Amino acid sequence: MIGALWHPAYVGLGSNLADPEQQIRTALAELQRLPETVFALRSSLYRSAAVGPAGQPDYLNAVAALVTLLAPERLLEGLQEIENAHGRDRSGERWGPRSLDLDLLAYGSVRMTGAELTLPHPRIAGRNFVLFPWSEIAPSYRVPGLGTVAELAERVSATDPAIEKTGPTGQ
């Protein structure tokens, strides 16, 4: 692939059903098998209260760094295939409980808005459960139009929702 361009991409992982820690560990392994993609780094796991409908179990979250030749839309398709293999049900209420949620947070310096994909992810600037793990692995990454991950993480509260680092993701 002479002349092919590799792009950094960051993926947020979350789960609050069906053994969340195992869901995330398995998804991390599956990210390593995406075509034309190199798995680079992963954060620790973080536990946080669910955002959305009341009464949900806490979420476990992590962030993974990839380098890929895939176009953003194709990478998103790969992430959705992994979610589907984990029994992801998209028919439930918005921000409801889920076995696995994979969000394409950012893709290089790409800024785009589409029906299926917006980059960078439109809600990352206010989400501690994304920014805290992300700042572990890429604090100086400049999120297009928003600033560095470290700067964004400094602006969010550790209590809304309450969040705690639970340890390494392991494998």
C-alpha positions as CSV (number, residue, x, y, z in Angstrom):
1,M,0.0,0.0,0.0
2,I,2.5,2.6,-1.2
3,G,1.1,6.0,-0.5
4,A,-1.7,4.9,1.8
5,L,-2.3,7.2,4.7
6,W,-2.6,5.9,8.2
7,H,-4.9,7.8,10.5
8,P,-5.1,7.9,14.3
9,A,-8.6,7.0,15.6
10,Y,-9.9,6.9,19.1
11,V,-12.7,4.6,20.3
12,G,-14.7,4.9,23.5
13,L,-15.9,1.7,25.0
14,G,-18.7,1.3,27.5
15,S,-20.9,-1.4,29.0
16,N,-23.3,-1.8,31.9
17,L,-24.9,-5.2,31.1
18,A,-23.9,-8.8,30.9
19,D,-20.5,-8.7,32.7
20,P,-19.3,-5.2,31.6
21,E,-15.7,-5.9,32.3
22,Q,-15.7,-9.0,30.1
23,Q,-17.6,-7.2,27.4
24,I,-14.9,-4.5,27.3
25,R,-12.0,-7.0,27.4
26,T,-13.5,-9.0,24.6
27,A,-14.2,-5.9,22.5
28,L,-10.6,-4.7,23.0
29,A,-9.4,-8.0,21.6
30,E,-11.9,-7.7,18.7
31,L,-10.6,-4.2,17.9
32,Q,-7.2,-5.8,17.4
33,R,-8.6,-7.9,14.6
34,L,-10.1,-5.0,12.5
35,P,-8.8,-5.1,9.0
36,E,-6.2,-2.5,7.9
37,T,-6.0,-1.3,11.5
38,V,-3.3,-1.5,14.2
39,F,-4.3,-1.4,17.9
40,A,-2.0,1.0,19.6
41,L,-3.1,1.7,23.2
42,R,-5.9,1.2,25.8
43,S,-6.8,3.1,28.9
44,S,-7.6,1.8,32.4
45,L,-11.2,0.9,33.2
46,Y,-13.4,3.6,34.8
47,R,-16.7,3.1,36.6
48,S,-19.3,5.8,36.4
49,A,-22.9,6.3,37.1
50,A,-25.1,6.0,34.0
51,V,-26.1,9.0,32.1
52,G,-29.7,8.8,30.9
53,P,-32.7,7.0,32.3
54,A,-32.6,6.4,36.1
55,G,-32.2,3.0,37.7
56,Q,-29.4,1.7,35.3
57,P,-26.4,-0.2,36.6
58,D,-23.1,1.8,36.6
59,Y,-21.1,1.8,33.4
60,L,-17.5,0.6,32.8
61,N,-15.7,2.7,30.3
62,A,-12.3,2.7,28.5
63,V,-10.7,4.4,25.5
64,A,-8.6,2.6,22.8
65,A,-6.2,4.2,20.3
66,L,-6.0,2.8,16.8
67,V,-4.1,3.6,13.7
68,T,-6.0,2.7,10.5
69,L,-6.2,2.8,6.8
70,L,-10.0,2.5,6.9
71,A,-12.2,5.5,6.0
72,P,-14.1,6.8,9.0
73,E,-17.4,5.3,7.8
74,R,-15.9,1.9,7.2
75,L,-14.3,2.0,10.7
76,L,-17.7,2.8,12.2
77,E,-19.2,-0.2,10.3
78,G,-16.5,-2.4,11.9
79,L,-17.3,-1.0,15.4
80,Q,-21.0,-1.6,14.9
81,E,-20.3,-5.2,13.8
82,I,-18.5,-5.7,17.1
83,E,-21.4,-4.2,19.0
84,N,-23.9,-6.4,17.2
85,A,-21.8,-9.5,18.0
86,H,-22.1,-8.5,21.7
87,G,-25.9,-8.4,21.4
88,R,-26.2,-4.6,21.2
89,D,-29.9,-3.7,21.0
90,R,-30.5,-0.4,19.2
91,S,-34.3,-0.5,19.7
92,G,-34.2,0.5,23.4
93,E,-34.4,4.0,24.9
94,R,-31.7,6.5,24.1
95,W,-28.8,6.4,26.6
96,G,-30.4,3.2,28.1
97,P,-28.4,0.2,29.4
98,R,-26.3,-1.7,26.8
99,S,-24.1,-4.7,26.6
100,L,-21.6,-2.8,24.6
101,D,-21.3,0.7,23.2
102,L,-18.4,1.6,20.9
103,D,-18.2,5.3,19.9
104,L,-15.8,6.6,17.3
105,L,-14.6,9.6,19.2
106,A,-12.2,11.2,16.7
107,Y,-10.4,10.3,13.5
108,G,-7.2,12.3,12.9
109,S,-8.0,15.9,12.1
110,V,-11.3,15.1,10.4
111,R,-14.3,17.2,11.1
112,M,-17.6,16.0,9.6
113,T,-21.3,16.0,10.2
114,G,-23.4,13.3,8.7
115,A,-26.6,11.3,9.3
116,E,-24.6,8.2,10.6
117,L,-21.4,9.8,11.8
118,T,-20.2,13.1,13.3
119,L,-16.6,13.7,14.0
120,P,-15.3,14.5,16.5
121,H,-18.1,12.8,18.5
122,P,-20.5,15.7,19.4
123,R,-20.7,15.1,23.1
124,I,-17.2,14.3,24.2
125,A,-16.3,17.7,25.6
126,G,-18.6,17.3,28.6
127,R,-18.1,13.6,29.3
128,N,-15.7,12.7,32.1
129,F,-16.1,9.0,31.4
130,V,-14.6,9.6,28.0
131,L,-12.1,12.3,28.7
132,F,-10.5,10.8,31.9
133,P,-9.6,7.5,30.2
134,W,-8.7,9.2,27.0
135,S,-6.3,11.6,28.8
136,E,-4.4,8.5,30.1
137,I,-3.4,7.4,26.6
138,A,-3.4,10.6,24.5
139,P,-3.4,13.8,26.6
140,S,-1.8,15.9,23.9
141,Y,-4.1,14.8,21.1
142,R,-5.8,17.9,19.7
143,V,-9.5,17.1,19.2
144,P,-10.4,19.1,16.1
145,G,-12.1,22.3,17.0
146,L,-12.0,21.6,20.8
147,G,-8.5,21.6,22.2
148,T,-6.3,18.9,23.6
149,V,-7.7,15.9,25.5
150,A,-5.9,17.1,28.6
151,E,-7.4,20.6,28.4
152,L,-10.9,19.1,27.9
153,A,-10.4,16.7,30.8
154,E,-9.4,19.6,33.1
155,R,-12.8,21.3,32.4
156,V,-15.0,18.4,33.4
157,S,-16.0,17.4,36.9
158,A,-15.1,14.1,38.5
159,T,-18.5,14.1,40.2
160,D,-21.0,14.6,37.3
161,P,-21.4,11.7,36.9
162,A,-19.3,10.3,39.7
163,I,-16.3,8.4,38.2
164,E,-13.6,6.3,39.6
165,K,-10.6,4.4,38.0
166,T,-11.1,0.8,38.7
167,G,-7.8,-0.6,37.3
168,P,-6.1,-1.8,34.1
169,T,-8.2,-3.5,31.5
170,G,-5.8,-6.4,31.3
171,Q,-6.3,-9.2,28.7
